[in-house]
Amino acid sequence: MKTILRVIGSVGVLLGIGAWLTHNQQTQQDKVEAARKPLPVTVAVQPVVRQTITTQTDYIGQSTFWRETPVTATTQGIVRVLNVRLHGSVSAGQPLLCVDSDVNEASLGVAESTLDKVRLDLARLETLQRENNATGNEVETARLQVRNAAFQLTSIRKQLSEAVVRAPIGGTITDKAIEQGMYIAPGTPLLTITDVSSVKVTVNVPETELTGWPTGRSVPVRFEAYPGITFTGTVHHIGLKGGEAGRFPVEIRVVNRLIQKPLRVGMTAHVSQPQAAPVSVLTIPRMALVSQADTTAVYVVQGKQVRFRPVQTGERYGANVAIRQGLRAGESVVVSGSGGLRDGQRIDRINTIQP
């Protein structure tokens, strides 16, 4: 009997110990689960909104000079006066240089005297011909001498008028190949004048969009050298010949108006062309997007929880991005505090930011 009681007592003790261990294990497990469960957080949210967007296409080009003219000599002589310097400005019609005209001035007097003499000779021979004292050949020879003398006189006068070389256009001297005292002859390169009162930006536009580029249309132009500043350009010319990809060169003129922001040759320009048809799209701030395992998603507020929801994005519009699939207008997405969030995590405070 005593043996049976001892056995029953031992079993009771063992059962008690087992129950205590089971309870203790459950308590520890509950503590672990509680530790793993994320704490409620404070987040900032912004509603999903529907916007009407006028889309635009940006074309990239480079600025070139509006006009550039090489100046060559049309007369000969020694440069006595030089009125220009490299990188200096000139206006149209301004005297650039003067060539020594002493030889031509002396030749002018001789040519004038020669023409007067051959004219008198022709008049005398014509009188003699009427009296049958001169032949027709003699008269024709005299007339030829008059024409030659007149041509020589005209040529000398032209060279004298060209002794002063004037600027054909206004602009900046970008190349100078002469110095005072140099001898020049017809065809000698003298200098180059570049007109940068405006610059020309050429962009290649697909043939399907050429109707949106009528000549005279104003378009916004941005230069990478001057971020935040938009210039106004005017469509000047559309090329008649396109490239292999079906794109045509469109020339845009941009007036160089800002003294503090001068436009120079070789600057990278972005030309924006608004499209005709606006589109209605859902948008959210780009900062709301999160990536997990190659999935683009957002955290959407549902009651007192946030839910992880994959989305399909579209075009970017500044700080916003279009949503093609996954959200509805009016839903709230987390834009701040999403770091470390988990699907289903509770939130204790919501700060709403209006778009």
Secondary structure, DSSP 8 states (H G I E B T S, - for coil): -HHHHHHHHHHHHHHHHHHHHHHHHHHHHHHHHHHHS---EEEEEEE-EEEEE--EEEEEEEEEEEEEEEEE-SS-EEEEEE---TT-EE-TT-EEEEE--HHHHHHHHHHHHHHHHHHHHHHHHHHHHHTT-S-HHHHHHHHHHHHHHHHHHHHHHHHHHTTEEE-SS-EEEEEE---TT-EE-TT-EEEEEEEEEEEEEEEEEEGGGGGG--TT-EEEEEETTSTT-EEEEEEEEE-SS--TTSEEEEEEEEE---SSS---TT-EEEEEEE-SS-EEEEEEEGGG-EEETTEEEEEEEETTEEEEEE-EEEEEETTEEEEEES--TT-EEEEES-TT--TT-BEEEEEE---
